[in-house]
Amino acid sequence: MLETSARLLRLLSLLQSPRDWTGTELAARLEVSGRTIRADIERLRTLGYPIEGLRGAVGGYRLGAGADMPPLLLDDDEAVVVTVALKAAASGSIGSSPGGVEETALRALTKLERVLPPRLRRRATALRTVTVSVRPDTAGPFADPAVLSTLAAACREHEGIRFDYQSHGAVASRREVEPYRLVNWGRRWYLFAYDLSRCDWRSFRVDRISLRTPNNPRFTPRPLPTDDVAAHVSRGASAAAWRYRAAVIVHAPAADIAARINPAAGSVEPGDDGRSCVFHTGADSIETLAVHLSLLDADFTVTEPVELVDHLRALAARYTRSTRAG
């Protein structure tokens, strides 16, 4: 019995590779007869593995996609990478938002770590321990995995969708859109779509979407308005929450400034002379606005808002005092 179980695991491991196998090849690999291979294939099918039989002069087998998720076999490297990825996805999610992506990742991680051999668990822990994230987002909304899956399928299949939406100002509306991309920014997920009632491109926070069924009919895809959808969405999402805004004249070419800033900090508009540009930026605080300007590494002119002008003058005086000889 143990020999049969071990052989089934080896057979399943071969079938999970991205290729087709003839019965003769499988029999040679496992050092058994063709009749034994056929019997083992039937055993795997009864366990829920969708193994397809290939027609033709030689025939063969491949592992297809089924209605349910059967157990998977991972090699050592795959198991370590999947564990680390799940830990990253589950970070900070304990006790939060039932059904969220983070909680789903945590459940999957718990199942995987339960069966990991100690040597692989040590490898995964070591890799995770020495890895750091850039600007981790430790707070934010939770997206429903079922909604994300539905939106992703609609984007792929070019199906229109209908949903109720709560805007940043808690204004409820009903939308019909053509979905194109999902954008992930920390814990926030955004849908980038063409809004049919507004006749324009819009981005929507996924956690504020309540889907209506069924989906609308399929549509013919439109050309995207930008090559960098992620940057486009991040600029719009940041601007929507800005408390303070400023249009700053920067005495440097637009291309130079655009290369230095994060798209979430604002946008750059070329000047008429080609030697200057306008930096449209904003933030929740005047202090953060001043930080954005300090990263430009170029001379600039600010006239408003008044609070920003006053703060920059105070900073200039402080920096001047800090460099005086004692």
N, C-alpha and C positions, 0 to 999 in steps of 0.2 A: 504493500500500500504506500509506504514512504517513497519507494522508488517511482511508483506511478505519479504521485503528487509532485515530486521533484521534476520528473519529465514534463508534466503539464506546465509547470512554471517556466522551464526552458523553452518549450514550444511557444508559449505565450510571449515570451521575451523576443523570440525571433519574429513572430507575426507583428509585433509592435514597431518593427523597423519599417521605414518608408519604401517598401518594395513588395513585389509579388513572389510567392514561393511555390514551386512545384512540389507535389507529394514526394517525388524522388529526392529532391534536395533536402527536404525536411527529414526524411528517413535517414539520409546519409549523415546529416548533422547530429541527429540524436541516436544513431546506430541502432535503429529498430526497423521493422518491416513496414511496407506501405499500408498493410492492413491495420497495424498498430497506430499509425498516424491518422488514418481515417477514424478509428475509434476514439482517439484523443481529441480530434477536432469536434466530434459530436459531444464529448463530455464538456468541452469548453463552451459550446453553444448552449447546452443545458444550464450552464452557470451564468449565462447572460452576455457572453461575448459574441458580437455580431460578425462572425467569420464568414466571408463570402467565398463561394466556390466559383472559380473562373472557367469559362468554357474555352474550347479550342482543342487542337490536336494533343497538346501536352496537358492542359488543365493546370489547376493550381489553387492557391488560397491567398486571401488578404484579409486583414482586420478592417472592417468597415465601421460606420457610425450607427449606433443603435438608438432606441427610444429612451433608454436609461443609461446612466453612467456606471459601467462595470469597474471593478478594481483595476488599478494601473500598476505596472511594474516600472520602477525608476532605477537607473543605475546610480552609482555612488555620487557622481558629480551632479546629476540631475536632482537627486534628493536634497543635496546641500543647497543648491541654487534656489530651488522651490521653497525650502524652509526659510531662507534668508528673505526672499521676496514676500512671503506671507507675513513674516515678522514686521517687515517695513509697512505693509498694508494695514496690519492690526495695531500699529503703534498708537497708544493712548486711547484705545477704544473700549476698554473694559468698563462695563456698566453703562455704556452710552448707546443711545439710539437703537433699540431692537430692530434687527433686520437690515441695519446699515452695512455698507461695504466692509467697514472695519470689523464689525462683529462677525460677518460671514468669513472673513479671512482668519479671524481668531479661532472659529470653530474648525476650519480646515487645518490650521496649524496644530491645534490640539490633537487631532486625529493622526496627523503625520508624525508629530514628535513622539506619540505613544508607541509607534512601531519602528522608530529609527534606532539602529544599533548604536551603542555608546560611542564608537569611533566616529560615526557620521555626525552624531549630536555634538561632539566636541569640535569637529570641523566647522559646523554651521555656527556654533556659538562663537568660535574664534573669529570667523569672518564678520559676523554681525557686530562683535565687540569693537573691532578696530575700524569699523565703517561709520562715517559721520555724514549727516545730511546738510545740505546748504539751505539755510533759512527754513527750518522745519516749521510747519504750521500745526501748532498744538491745540488750536481751537477753531471751531467752525462748524458748518452744517454737515449733515450726513445724507448721502444720496442712497436711495433705495436701489439695491441691485436689480430688482425686477424692472424698475423704470429704466435704468441704464441699459439693460439688455434689450428692452423693447425699442428704445431710441436708437441703439446701435444697429439693430436689425433694420429699422426703418431707413436709416442713413444708407446702409448697404444695398437695400432693395429699392431705394428711391420711392418709398411710400409716404404719402402725405399723412400728417398726424393732426389730431385735435386735442386741445387740453385747456384746463383752467389754470390761470397763472396769477400769482401774487407778486406784485412789483416791489421794488425797494421801499416805496412809500406805503406798502400794504394796500395798494389799489388792486382789486380783483378784475380780471378780464378773461374773455374766452378767445383763444387763438387757433388759427388754422395755418400751418406752416409746411414748407418743404424742408425737411431736415438734411443737413450735409455733414457736419462734423460734431464730435464730442471733444471738449477741451478740458483737461484736468489741470487744476492749479491748486496745489496743496490738497486740502480736503474738499475744496469746491470743484464742482463739475458744472460745465456750461454746455448748452446746446447752441450751435451756430446754425441758423436757419434763415430761409427767406419767408418773411411774414406776408401772407397773401392780402390781408386787409390793409396793411401799411404800405404795401408795394415797396418794401425795402428789406435790407438784411438786418437781422437782430440776433442778439445773444440772450439766452435765458438760463437762469440758475436752475439746475435740475431738481434741487430739493424744494423748489417752489412750484414745480409742475405736477398737476394732477391729470393724468391721462384720461381721455375719453375713448371708448371703443365703439365700433371698430375703427381701424385706420382709414384714411381717405385713399382714393385710387392712386396708382403709381403716376409719377410725373417724369417729364424729360428734364434731366439735370441742366441747370444754368451754369455759365462760367462763374467761378468764384471771384469775388471782388478784390481779393488779395492773395498773394502766394503764401503769406505767413498768417494763417488763420489764428494761431495761438497768440501772436503779438497783437493782432487786431482785437481779439476778445479781451486780452488783459488790459489794453488801453481803455476800452470801453467800460470794463468792470471797475477799474480804478476811478475813472472820471465820475462814474455814477455816485460814488461814495465820498467824493471830495467835499470838504467844508470850505476850504480856501482855494482860490484859483489865481493864476497869474500868467500873463503873456509877456515874456522877457525877451528883449532884443539882445542877441548874443553876437559878439563881433568876431565871428569865425564862420567858415563855410558850413552849410547844413549837413553835408556828408560827414564831416569831422565830428560834429556834435552828436548826430544820430548814432555813430559808432560807439560813443562813450556812455550812453544812457540806457537804462533798462526801459523797454517799451511801456512797462507799467507806470513809469514816472511821468510820462507825457509824450507829446509828439513834436516833431520839428518841421517848420515851414520855411522853405528857402526864401531869402530876401531878394529884392529886385536887382541888387548889385552883384550877387554871386559871392560876396565876401562876408555876408552876415546872414542871420536867420532869426526866426522867432520861435522860441521854445515855449510851448503851451504845457503848463504843468499844474499840479495841484496836490493837496494833501489834507489830512485831518487837522494838522497843526501848522502854525507859522514856522516852528522850529524845524519840522520835517521839510518844509518848502526850502528853507535856507540850506539844508543838507543837499537837496537836489541841485541847487545852484552851485554849491561848492565843488560838486563832482564834474562840472563842465570843463574845468581847467582852461577857462577862457574869460576874457573881459565881457561884461554884460551890463545892461542898463535896465533898471527897474523903476517904474513909476507908480505902480499899484499892485496889490492893495496897500493901503497906508500902513497897516500893521506889519507887513513884510518890510517896507522901507525903513520903518523905525527899528525893527529887529536887526536888520543888516547894519544900520548905523551903530547900534549898541555893540554888535559883534566886532565891527571894525575898531571901535574904541577899545574894546577888551583885548583884541589881538595886538593892537599898538602898544598898550600898556605892558603886555606880556613880553615884548621884545626889547623893552628899554633896559639899558645897562644899569645894574644895581649900584 
